[in-house]
Amino acid sequence: MRTVWTMGFVAAAALSFCFPDFIVFRFTQAVIWAIALLGLVLLCGVSGQFSFAQAALFGVGGYSAAMIGTHTPLSVYWGLPAALLTGYAAGWGLGRIAGGHSLWTQALVTYAFAIAFPQLLRWRLIEQWTGGVQGLYLDFPTPPGGISADRWNFMMALALLAAGVWLAGNLIASRSGRALMAARDNDLAAAAQGIRVIQVRATISGIAGAYLALAGCLSSYQFAYVGPTGYSFALSVQMLFGLVIGGMHSPAGAIVGGLFLQFFPDLLAGLGKGLSGLLYAVLLIAAMVAMPKGIVGTLAFLNRPWRRTASPARPTSGTRP
């Protein structure tokens, strides 16, 4: 599987040189969606928590890059490590507060953070740093090697997605991942086994926040602008839709969900003639009812009977055929 994943990322990087810049721009946004959904896979699928704060964490990363590029002499690329650190800190704080409570409390706490974040950006005491209502513009440097800015953003986002998939896969298969899934299935039983439930939930919430902030930083590079209206509550709900449609229990679901969020609305835009929003909602509801485990989970479930049929169990020694 590692070889398959590697070949897929290399093929995607090579194919980017075969398409015009506006197509590459679209796929860059799909990759950014996938990075953000990777964080939600770890937070919601692996650890069993719930969050509405993904839009705010996305904005934390975007504003980290924009403020470094605008108010400091540092390169705008320093926004990448800054986004990781600030996203982890914000996610860890939310996880520490809400990780020991029920899903309803987690939803309320993260909802409050998502609603307050755009208002905080307009606060008069800090609007000289955030740009207030007008937001901030980024002066992106000339890409190296003479390639276009869109293609450079795609290559950078694709490399970070590959690293994120590798990290998420290793984390899920590790001892820490098993501890997270044990706390997800039964927190009392996990605590009885010596697992510090609140601590591991806060840690994975911080890691998910780092993923989301990194995606927000890459999005600010792509659009060269950040503003408070771009991080509304609707963005959080949109990411949850992509998570559920793609599949919340594997990194592959995040990639499928990113492609879905980017390209599926465009497929319906020319069909509805004014009803594209209604069609989008109806198809989303139908998909969630028909495929509760997402596209990736449904394909994996359908593949299981085929595997059992293709490789029947051999009779053990001492038994008659």
Secondary structure as the mmCIF struct_conf table of DSSP 4:
data_model
#
loop_
_struct_conf.conf_type_id
_struct_conf.id
_struct_conf.beg_label_comp_id
_struct_conf.beg_label_asym_id
_struct_conf.beg_label_seq_id
_struct_conf.end_label_comp_id
_struct_conf.end_label_asym_id
_struct_conf.end_label_seq_id
HELX_RH_AL_P HELX_RH_AL_P1 ARG A 2 LEU A 15
HELX_RH_3T_P HELX_RH_3T_P1 SER A 16 CYS A 18
BEND BEND1 PHE A 19 PHE A 19
HELX_RH_AL_P HELX_RH_AL_P2 ASP A 21 LEU A 40
HELX_RH_PI_P HELX_RH_PI_P1 VAL A 41 VAL A 46
BEND BEND2 SER A 47 SER A 47
BEND BEND3 PHE A 52 PHE A 52
TURN_TY1_P TURN_TY1_P1 ALA A 53 ALA A 53
HELX_RH_AL_P HELX_RH_AL_P3 GLN A 54 HIS A 71
BEND BEND4 THR A 72 LEU A 74
HELX_RH_3T_P HELX_RH_3T_P2 VAL A 76 TRP A 78
HELX_RH_AL_P HELX_RH_AL_P4 GLY A 79 ALA A 98
TURN_TY1_P TURN_TY1_P2 GLY A 99 GLY A 100
BEND BEND5 HIS A 101 HIS A 101
HELX_RH_AL_P HELX_RH_AL_P5 LEU A 103 LEU A 121
TURN_TY1_P TURN_TY1_P3 ARG A 122 ARG A 122
TURN_TY1_P TURN_TY1_P4 ARG A 124 ILE A 126
HELX_RH_AL_P HELX_RH_AL_P6 GLU A 127 THR A 130
HELX_RH_3T_P HELX_RH_3T_P3 GLY A 132 GLN A 134
STRN STRN1 LEU A 136 TYR A 137
HELX_LH_PP_P HELX_LH_PP_P1 PHE A 140 PRO A 143
HELX_RH_3T_P HELX_RH_3T_P4 PRO A 144 GLY A 146
HELX_RH_AL_P HELX_RH_AL_P7 ALA A 149 ALA A 173
BEND BEND6 SER A 174 SER A 174
HELX_RH_AL_P HELX_RH_AL_P8 ARG A 175 ASP A 185
HELX_RH_AL_P HELX_RH_AL_P9 ASP A 187 ALA A 192
TURN_TY1_P TURN_TY1_P5 GLN A 193 GLY A 194
HELX_RH_AL_P HELX_RH_AL_P10 VAL A 197 PHE A 223
BEND BEND7 ALA A 224 ALA A 224
STRN STRN2 TYR A 225 VAL A 226
HELX_RH_3T_P HELX_RH_3T_P5 PRO A 228 TYR A 231
HELX_RH_AL_P HELX_RH_AL_P11 PHE A 233 GLY A 246
BEND BEND8 MET A 248 SER A 250
HELX_RH_AL_P HELX_RH_AL_P12 PRO A 251 GLY A 272
BEND BEND9 LYS A 273 GLY A 274
HELX_RH_AL_P HELX_RH_AL_P13 SER A 276 ALA A 290
TURN_TY1_P TURN_TY1_P6 PRO A 292 LYS A 293
HELX_RH_AL_P HELX_RH_AL_P14 GLY A 294 ALA A 310
BEND BEND10 SER A 311 SER A 311
HELX_LH_PP_P HELX_LH_PP_P2 PRO A 312 THR A 316
TURN_TY1_P TURN_TY1_P7 SER A 317 GLY A 318
BEND BEND11 THR A 319 THR A 319
#
